[in-house]
Amino acid sequence: MDAIAISSLALNILLGLLILMYIFRIIMTWYPQIPLKQFPYSLITFPTEPLLFVLRKLIPPIGGIDISPVIGVGIFSLLREMLLGQQGILTMMQ
């Protein structure tokens, strides 16, 4: 395997994990009594919170509903598709 293929695989795994974490974060919002700072929930909270903090500043909760995790999934899905999709930037380089 060449360097581009290895980096594409690593990036694909990383972006897939981030999308999965944001999906778990969406599910965690359905249960407001979950202690987000305690293990094992902190494994999802700490990596996702920096982007969610910025997104909440740009788009405040609408009617008490926080849509920032949904936007996070959209951002990383779009990024994954643009870089690694069928006509993605890194796919075309291989």
C-alpha positions in Angstrom: 0.0 0.0 0.0 1.2 3.5 -0.8 1.1 6.5 1.6 -2.1 7.9 0.1 -4.0 4.6 0.5 -2.9 4.3 4.1 -3.7 7.9 5.0 -7.1 7.5 3.2 -7.9 4.4 5.3 -6.8 6.1 8.5 -8.9 9.2 7.7 -11.9 7.1 6.8 -11.7 5.3 10.1 -11.3 8.6 12.0 -14.2 10.3 10.3 -16.3 7.2 10.7 -15.6 7.2 14.5 -16.4 10.9 14.8 -19.7 10.4 13.0 -20.5 7.5 15.3 -19.7 9.6 18.4 -22.0 12.4 17.2 -24.8 9.9 16.7 -24.2 8.6 20.2 -24.3 12.2 21.4 -27.7 12.7 19.7 -29.0 9.6 21.5 -27.5 10.9 24.8 -29.5 14.1 24.4 -32.7 12.0 24.6 -31.8 11.2 28.2 -31.0 14.4 30.0 -30.3 12.7 33.3 -27.1 11.0 32.0 -24.0 12.3 33.8 -22.0 13.5 30.8 -18.8 14.0 32.8 -18.7 10.4 34.2 -17.1 7.4 32.6 -18.1 5.9 30.1 -20.2 8.9 28.9 -17.1 11.1 29.0 -15.5 9.1 26.2 -18.2 10.5 23.9 -18.6 13.9 25.6 -15.0 15.2 25.6 -14.1 14.6 22.0 -17.4 16.0 20.7 -17.8 19.0 23.0 -15.3 21.5 21.3 -17.2 21.5 18.0 -20.6 21.5 19.7 -19.6 24.5 21.8 -18.8 26.5 18.7 -22.0 25.3 16.9 -24.1 26.2 19.9 -22.7 29.8 19.7 -23.6 30.0 16.0 -27.0 28.2 16.2 -28.6 28.4 19.7 -31.1 25.7 20.7 -34.4 26.1 18.8 -37.4 25.7 21.0 -35.3 24.1 23.7 -34.0 21.5 21.2 -30.2 21.4 20.6 -29.6 20.6 17.0 -25.8 21.0 17.1 -25.0 17.2 17.3 -27.1 16.8 14.1 -25.1 19.5 12.4 -21.9 17.8 13.6 -22.9 14.6 11.9 -23.7 16.5 8.8 -20.3 18.3 8.8 -18.3 15.1 9.2 -20.4 13.2 6.7 -19.9 15.9 4.2 -16.2 16.1 4.8 -15.9 12.3 4.5 -17.8 12.3 1.2 -15.8 15.2 -0.2 -12.5 13.5 0.7 -13.1 9.8 0.4 -16.4 9.4 -1.6 -16.6 7.9 -5.0 -15.4 11.2 -6.6 -13.6 12.5 -3.5 -10.4 14.4 -3.6 -8.2 11.6 -2.1 -10.0 8.9 -4.1 -9.1 10.6 -7.4 -5.4 10.7 -6.3 -5.1 7.0 -6.1 
